[in-house]
């Protein structure tokens, strides 16, 4: 019980600071060890930018973006030259011996020691037509020594050569469209990934905005409950006075005491809701659990009348789900083309030229040079008439065709759903605005009615029950107005999220990747991600 009173007192002090001293309730003198004050004033804009800096799920998404950009750059380097250098060395010793039994010839032994080194450099280049072009430079050096009992010889042959190889598929695996399909697919996937990252940022901003408003509503609800409790206590004291003077029946004090008990119960619920709202906002901000956030915003609203046709146009231009569905159809078309490619005959044009030299400084035979040209066609005709080969040939095209059909149907489904969602959100905004106006008018009338009822109660013209009913009605109407305003503002925020205009509304520059994380993870290799 003592702890509950302490919590209540803490929140009441915060409410007092919030409502009575908005420009002077700074808490720099109470600094939390993490660097944040234990009681921290926070505007909605500050909460949004604080979340963008500290939200861990958002940082996790940016870490995924590092890997996505790395894979994208890898796919985009398909038509970059590849350099390969191969080095090698080897040594071997061979001994041959011959023994003559029962003969005048003496035994013989031949020992051959050989060692060699080689270096091969290859530069390959893929061409968007499907062709492969390669240049190879090959150097081989070998030293051989042959020894017998009476003699020895040496040889140092050296082979040097280079060649150019060219291969162009004419049917299967050939053509600009097929060769660039992996690059186009990578670009489409990157577009989807960037939009997904933007949605993560928008979701984070939206969650913070809504949780901040929930906290603001909880503070305002607590204020209303506090005022209602104070009114109930004043009414109970007035009832006692009226009973003492004989103007009220003695049993009416029970009604007043019951009313105070109900208001205290409502006050306790308001405190619990405030606790929950605090924790929800702190969870989105990721700044600790023992910090009390004091919102500096007021419960107010701006009148916005969204145009349905304009909202539909913006939605179909920017909604990530719809644009990703369009990209998935393009990817399905690429899968159709790749499946059809696998059914073609494999006809290739191969050409090459090579030139080489051989020399040995210990060999009297003169050096020689060789030149070779080659041009040819190769044709491979698959004939899967029946069996597993036939199904393997037809299966990919069938699967790709089904994927394209489903992608087309998915676009239609998303179009219908998106249009319905936009219509519903626009309708919800318009309806919420009407509710705000009605709630404001109802609260204003309720306040006037309560003033009249209070005067009549003092004069003894209405019963205790009727006056308590007026108190409850005023409290409920005040809470309803707060709820209506918050709901209207949240409806605008949800419409922003659906239209993907949240960042524009809050003037936030979207960053698709974080250079600091890339630098931390890759260091000097950050150039591998490109621009």
C-alpha positions in Angstrom: 0.0 0.0 0.0 2.9 2.3 0.8 4.5 1.6 -2.5 1.3 2.4 -4.4 1.0 5.8 -2.6 4.7 6.5 -3.5 4.0 5.7 -7.2 0.9 7.9 -7.2 2.8 10.7 -5.6 5.6 10.4 -8.2 3.2 10.6 -11.1 1.2 13.5 -9.5 4.4 15.5 -9.2 5.3 14.8 -12.8 1.7 15.8 -13.8 2.1 19.0 -11.9 5.4 19.8 -13.6 4.0 19.0 -17.0 0.8 21.0 -16.7 1.9 23.9 -14.5 5.5 24.5 -15.3 6.0 23.5 -19.0 8.9 25.8 -19.5 10.9 25.1 -16.3 10.7 21.4 -15.4 14.1 20.4 -16.6 15.8 17.5 -14.8 19.4 17.9 -15.7 20.3 17.6 -12.0 19.0 14.0 -11.9 21.3 12.2 -14.4 21.0 8.5 -15.0 24.3 6.6 -15.3 23.6 5.8 -18.9 23.7 9.5 -19.8 20.0 10.1 -19.8 18.2 12.0 -17.0 15.8 10.0 -14.8 13.0 12.4 -15.7 13.3 13.6 -19.3 11.2 16.1 -21.1 10.6 15.0 -24.7 8.8 16.4 -27.6 7.3 14.2 -30.3 10.0 15.2 -32.9 12.7 14.5 -30.4 11.3 11.1 -29.6 11.2 10.2 -33.3 14.8 11.2 -33.9 15.9 9.5 -30.7 14.4 6.3 -31.9 16.1 6.5 -35.3 19.5 6.7 -33.5 18.9 4.0 -30.8 16.4 1.5 -32.1 18.1 -1.9 -32.1 15.8 -3.6 -34.6 16.4 -0.7 -37.0 20.2 -1.2 -36.6 19.8 -4.9 -37.2 18.0 -4.1 -40.5 20.9 -1.8 -41.5 23.3 -4.7 -40.7 21.4 -6.9 -43.1 21.7 -4.1 -45.7 25.5 -4.4 -45.6 25.2 -8.0 -46.6 22.6 -7.2 -49.3 24.8 -4.6 -50.8 27.8 -6.9 -50.7 25.8 -9.6 -52.6 24.5 -7.0 -55.1 28.0 -5.8 -55.9 29.1 -9.4 -56.4 26.3 -10.0 -58.9 27.0 -6.7 -60.7 30.6 -7.7 -61.3 29.6 -10.6 -63.7 31.0 -8.7 -66.6 34.2 -7.5 -64.9 37.5 -9.2 -65.9 38.9 -12.0 -63.7 42.6 -12.4 -63.1 44.0 -15.8 -62.1 47.6 -16.6 -61.4 48.8 -20.2 -60.9 52.3 -20.9 -59.6 53.9 -24.3 -59.1 57.2 -26.2 -58.4 58.1 -29.9 -58.4 61.1 -32.1 -58.0 61.5 -35.8 -58.7 64.4 -38.3 -58.7 64.4 -41.5 -60.7 66.9 -44.3 -60.5 67.1 -47.2 -63.1 69.5 -50.1 -62.5 70.3 -53.1 -64.7 72.0 -56.3 -63.4 73.4 -58.9 -65.8 73.7 -62.3 -64.3 76.3 -64.7 -65.7 77.4 -62.1 -68.3 80.6 -60.2 -69.0 78.6 -56.9 -69.0 78.9 -54.9 -65.9 75.8 -53.7 -64.0 74.6 -50.2 -64.9 72.7 -47.5 -62.9 71.1 -44.4 -64.3 69.9 -41.6 -62.0 67.7 -38.8 -63.2 67.1 -35.7 -61.1 64.5 -33.3 -62.4 63.0 -30.1 -61.0 60.7 -27.6 -62.6 58.6 -24.4 -62.1 55.7 -23.0 -63.9 53.6 -19.8 -63.9 50.3 -19.4 -65.7 48.4 -16.1 -65.9 44.8 -16.1 -67.1 42.6 -13.1 -67.7 39.0 -13.9 -68.4 36.2 -11.6 -69.5 32.5 -12.4 -69.8 30.7 -10.4 -72.5 26.9 -9.5 -72.2 26.3 -11.4 -75.5 27.1 -14.6 -73.5 30.6 -14.9 -75.0 33.7 -15.8 -73.0 37.1 -14.2 -73.9 40.3 -15.3 -72.2 44.0 -14.6 -72.5 46.4 -17.1 -71.1 50.2 -16.7 -70.7 52.1 -19.9 -69.8 55.7 -20.2 -68.7 57.4 -23.5 -67.8 61.0 -24.1 -66.9 62.6 -27.5 -66.2 66.1 -28.6 -65.2 67.1 -32.2 -65.7 70.4 -34.0 -64.9 71.0 -37.6 -65.9 74.0 -39.4 -64.3 75.6 -42.8 -65.0 78.8 -44.3 -63.6 80.8 -42.9 -66.4 78.9 -39.8 -67.7 76.3 -37.2 -67.0 74.2 -34.8 -69.0 72.1 -31.7 -68.4 69.1 -30.1 -70.1 67.2 -26.9 -69.4 64.1 -26.8 -71.6 62.0 -23.7 -71.3 58.5 -23.4 -72.8 56.8 -20.0 -73.2 53.5 -19.3 -74.9 50.3 -17.4 -74.9 46.9 -18.0 -76.3 43.6 -16.2 -76.8 40.4 -18.2 -76.5 36.9 -17.1 -77.6 33.6 -18.9 -77.2 30.2 -17.6 -78.2 27.0 -19.5 -77.6 24.7 -19.1 -80.5 21.5 -20.7 -79.2 21.6 -21.9 -75.6 23.1 -19.5 -73.1 23.5 -16.9 -75.8 22.1 -13.5 -76.3 22.1 -10.2 -74.4 18.8 -10.8 -72.6 19.8 -14.1 -71.1 23.3 -13.1 -70.1 22.2 -9.9 -68.3 19.3 -11.6 -66.6 21.2 -12.3 -63.3 22.2 -8.6 -63.2 18.7 -7.4 -63.8 17.4 -9.8 -61.1 20.0 -8.4 -58.7 18.9 -4.9 -59.4 15.2 -5.7 -58.9 16.0 -7.5 -55.6 18.0 -4.4 -54.5 15.0 -2.2 -55.2 12.8 -4.4 -53.1 15.4 -4.4 -50.3 15.7 -0.6 -50.3 11.9 -0.3 -50.1 11.8 -2.9 -47.3 14.4 -0.8 -45.4 12.4 2.3 -45.9 9.3 0.5 -44.6 11.3 -0.5 -41.5 12.2 3.1 -40.9 8.6 4.2 -41.4 7.3 1.5 -39.1 9.8 2.5 -36.4 8.8 6.2 -36.7 5.1 5.3 -36.7 5.4 3.0 -33.6 7.2 5.8 -31.7 4.6 8.4 -32.7 1.7 6.2 -31.6 3.3 5.1 -28.4 4.2 8.8 -27.6 0.6 9.8 -28.1 -0.5 6.9 -25.9 1.7 8.2 -23.2 0.4 11.7 -23.7 -3.2 10.4 -23.5 -2.3 8.5 -20.3 -1.0 11.7 -18.7 -4.1 13.6 -19.7 -6.4 10.8 -18.5 -4.6 10.8 -15.2 -5.1 14.6 -15.0 -8.8 14.2 -15.7 -9.1 11.4 -13.1 -7.3 13.5 -10.6 -9.7 16.4 -11.1 -12.7 14.0 -10.9 -11.4 12.6 -7.7 -10.9 16.0 -6.2 -14.4 17.0 -7.3 -15.8 13.8 -5.7 -14.1 14.6 -2.4 -15.3 18.2 -2.5 -18.8 16.9 -3.2 -18.5 14.5 -0.2 -17.5 17.3 2.1 -20.3 19.5 0.8 -22.7 16.6 1.4 -21.6 16.3 5.0 -22.2 20.0 5.5 -25.6 19.8 4.0 -26.5 16.8 6.2 -25.3 18.7 9.2 -27.6 21.6 8.4 -30.4 19.2 7.8 -30.7 19.9 4.1 -29.8 16.3 3.1 -30.7 12.9 4.3 -27.9 11.2 6.3 -27.8 8.2 4.0 -26.7 10.3 1.1 -23.2 10.4 2.5 -22.9 6.7 1.5 -23.5 7.6 -2.1 -20.8 10.3 -1.9 -18.3 7.9 -0.3 -19.1 5.2 -2.9 -18.4 7.9 -5.6 -15.0 8.7 -4.1 -14.1 5.0 -4.0 -15.0 4.7 -7.7 -12.9 7.7 -8.5 -10.0 6.3 -6.6 -10.3 3.0 -8.4 -10.4 4.9 -11.7 -7.3 6.9 -10.6 -5.5 3.6 -9.9 -6.3 2.3 -13.4 -5.1 5.6 -14.9 -1.7 5.1 -13.1 -1.5 1.6 -14.4 -2.2 2.7 -17.9 0.5 5.4 -17.5 3.0 2.8 -16.4 2.2 0.7 -19.5 2.5 3.6 -21.8 5.9 4.6 -20.3 7.3 1.1 -20.8 5.9 0.9 -24.4 7.6 4.1 -25.4 10.9 3.3 -23.6 10.8 -0.1 -25.5 10.6 1.7 -28.8 13.3 4.2 -27.9 15.7 1.6 -26.3 17.0 4.0 -23.7 16.4 2.1 -20.5 13.6 1.2 -18.2 14.1 3.5 -15.2 13.6 6.8 -17.0 10.4 8.8 -16.7 9.5 10.5 -19.9 7.5 13.8 -19.7 5.8 14.6 -23.0 5.9 18.3 -23.8 3.3 18.2 -26.5 -0.3 19.2 -26.0 -3.4 17.2 -26.9 -4.3 19.1 -30.1 -4.9 18.3 -33.7 -4.5 19.8 -37.1 -7.3 19.6 -39.6 -6.4 17.6 -42.8 -8.9 16.8 -45.5 -7.2 14.0 -47.6 -8.3 13.8 -51.3 -9.2 10.2 -52.1 -8.0 10.3 -55.8 -4.8 11.9 -54.9 -4.2 9.4 -52.1 -4.8 6.5 -54.5 -2.4 8.0 -57.0 0.3 8.3 -54.3 -0.3 4.8 -53.0 0.2 3.2 -56.4 3.3 5.2 -57.0 5.0 4.6 -53.6 3.5 1.6 -51.7 6.2 -0.9 -51.2 4.0 -4.0 -51.4 2.5 -3.0 -54.7 5.9 -2.0 -56.3 7.5 -5.2 -55.0 4.7 -7.2 -56.6 5.5 -5.5 -59.9 9.2 -6.4 -59.5 8.2 -10.0 -58.7 6.4 -10.3 -62.0 9.6 -9.0 -63.8 11.6 -11.6 -61.9 9.1 -14.3 -63.0 9.5 -13.2 -66.6 13.2 -13.7 -66.3 12.6 -17.2 -64.9 10.5 -18.0 -68.0 13.3 -16.8 -70.3 15.9 -18.9 -68.4 13.6 -22.0 -68.5 13.1 -21.6 -72.3 16.9 -21.2 -72.7 17.5 -24.6 -71.1 15.4 -26.2 -73.9 17.5 -24.9 -76.7 20.2 -26.7 -78.7 23.7 -26.1 -77.5 25.4 -24.5 -80.5 28.7 -22.6 -79.9 31.3 -20.9 -81.9 34.8 -21.5 -80.6 37.9 -19.8 -81.9 41.4 -19.3 -80.7 45.0 -18.5 -81.5 48.2 -19.6 -79.7 51.9 -18.9 -80.1 54.7 -20.5 -78.2 58.5 -20.9 -78.1 60.8 -23.7 -76.9 64.5 -23.4 -76.2 67.3 -25.1 -74.3 70.7 -23.5 -73.8 72.4 -26.9 -73.4 70.8 -28.4 -76.5 72.4 -28.0 -79.9 69.0 -28.3 -81.5 67.8 -24.8 -82.5 64.9 -23.1 -80.8 61.5 -23.4 -82.4 58.3 -21.5 -82.5 54.8 -22.7 -83.0 51.6 -20.9 -84.1 48.1 -22.4 -84.0 44.8 -21.2 -85.2 41.5 -22.9 -84.5 37.9 -22.1 -85.4 35.0 -24.4 -85.1 31.3 -25.0 -84.3 30.1 -27.5 -81.6 26.5 -28.7 -81.5 24.8 -30.7 -78.7 21.2 -31.7 -79.3 19.3 -33.0 -76.3 16.6 -35.5 -77.2 14.7 -36.3 -74.0 11.9 -38.4 -75.6 10.7 -40.0 -72.4 11.6 -40.9 -68.8 13.2 -38.7 -66.2 15.1 -36.5 -68.7 11.8 -35.5 -70.4 10.3 -34.4 -67.0 13.5 -32.5 -66.1 13.3 -30.7 -69.4 9.7 -29.7 -69.1 9.5 -29.1 -65.4 11.4 -25.8 -65.1 9.3 -24.1 -67.8 6.1 -25.4 -66.2 7.2 -24.1 -62.8 8.2 -20.7 -64.3 4.9 -20.4 -66.1 3.0 -21.1 -62.9 5.1 -18.5 -61.0 4.4 -15.9 -63.6 0.6 -16.6 -63.5 0.7 -16.4 -59.7 2.7 -13.1 -59.8 0.1 -11.6 -62.1 -2.8 -12.6 -59.9 -0.9 -11.3 -56.9 -0.6 -7.9 -58.5 -4.4 -7.8 -59.0 -5.0 -8.9 -55.4 -2.6 -6.2 -54.0 -4.2 -3.6 -56.2 -7.7 -4.3 -54.9 -6.5 -4.6 -51.3 -4.5 -1.4 -51.5 -7.4 0.6 -53.0 -9.7 -0.7 -50.3 -7.2 0.1 -47.6 -6.7 3.7 -48.9 -10.5 4.2 -49.1 -10.9 2.9 -45.5 -8.0 5.0 -44.1 -9.4 8.2 -45.8 -12.8 7.4 -44.5 -11.4 6.7 -41.1 -9.6 10.1 -41.1 -12.8 11.9 -42.1 -14.9 10.1 -39.6 -12.4 10.7 -36.8 -12.4 14.4 -37.6 -16.2 14.5 -37.2 -15.9 12.6 -33.9 -13.4 15.1 -32.7 -15.8 18.0 -33.4 -18.7 16.2 -31.8 -16.6 15.2 -28.8 -15.5 18.8 -28.3 -19.0 20.1 -28.5 -20.3 17.4 -26.2 -17.6 18.2 -23.6 -18.3 21.9 -23.8 -22.0 21.3 -23.2 -21.2 18.9 -20.4 -19.1 21.5 -18.7 -21.9 24.0 -18.9 -24.4 21.4 -17.6 -22.1 20.5 -14.7 -21.8 24.2 -13.7 -25.6 24.4 -13.5 -25.9 21.1 -11.7 -23.3 22.2 -9.2 -25.3 25.3 -8.4 -28.5 23.4 -8.1 -26.9 20.8 -5.8 -25.7 23.6 -3.5 -29.2 25.0 -3.5 -30.7 21.5 -2.8 -32.7 21.4 -6.1 -31.2 18.1 -7.4 -30.4 14.9 -5.6 -27.0 13.6 -4.7 -27.3 10.8 -7.3 -28.1 13.2 -10.1 -25.1 15.4 -9.2 -22.8 12.4 -9.1 -24.2 11.3 -12.5 -23.3 14.8 -13.9 -19.8 14.5 -12.5 -19.3 11.1 -14.1 -20.7 12.4 -17.4 -18.3 15.3 -17.4 -15.3 13.0 -16.7 -16.4 10.6 -19.5 -16.9 13.4 -22.0 -13.4 14.9 -21.2 -11.8 11.5 -21.7 -13.8 10.9 -24.9 -12.5 14.2 -26.3 -8.9 13.2 -25.5 -9.5 9.8 -27.1 -11.1 11.3 -30.2 -8.2 13.7 -30.8 -5.6 11.0 -30.3 -7.5 8.6 -32.6 -7.7 11.3 -35.3 -4.0 12.0 -35.2 -3.3 8.3 -35.3 -5.6 7.9 -38.3 -3.5 10.5 -40.1 -0.3 8.8 -39.1 -1.6 5.4 -40.3 -2.6 7.0 -43.6 0.9 8.4 -43.9 2.3 4.9 -43.4 0.0 3.4 -46.0 0.9 6.0 -48.6 4.6 5.8 -47.6 4.7 9.5 -47.0 5.7 9.4 -43.3 9.3 10.4 -43.9 8.1 13.4 -46.0 5.6 14.5 -43.4 8.3 14.5 -40.7 11.0 15.8 -43.0 13.3 12.8 -42.4 15.9 12.0 -45.0 15.9 8.3 -45.8 19.3 6.6 -45.7 19.2 3.2 -47.5 22.5 2.1 -45.9 24.8 3.3 -43.1 28.3 4.1 -44.0 29.5 3.9 -40.4 28.4 0.2 -40.1 30.0 -0.6 -43.5 33.2 1.0 -42.4 33.2 -0.9 -39.1 32.5 -4.3 -40.7 34.7 -4.0 -43.8 37.3 -1.5 -43.0 39.5 -0.7 -46.0 37.5 -3.2 -48.1 34.5 -1.0 -48.0 35.2 -0.2 -51.7 33.8 -3.6 -52.5 30.3 -2.3 -51.9 30.7 0.3 -54.7 28.8 3.5 -54.6 
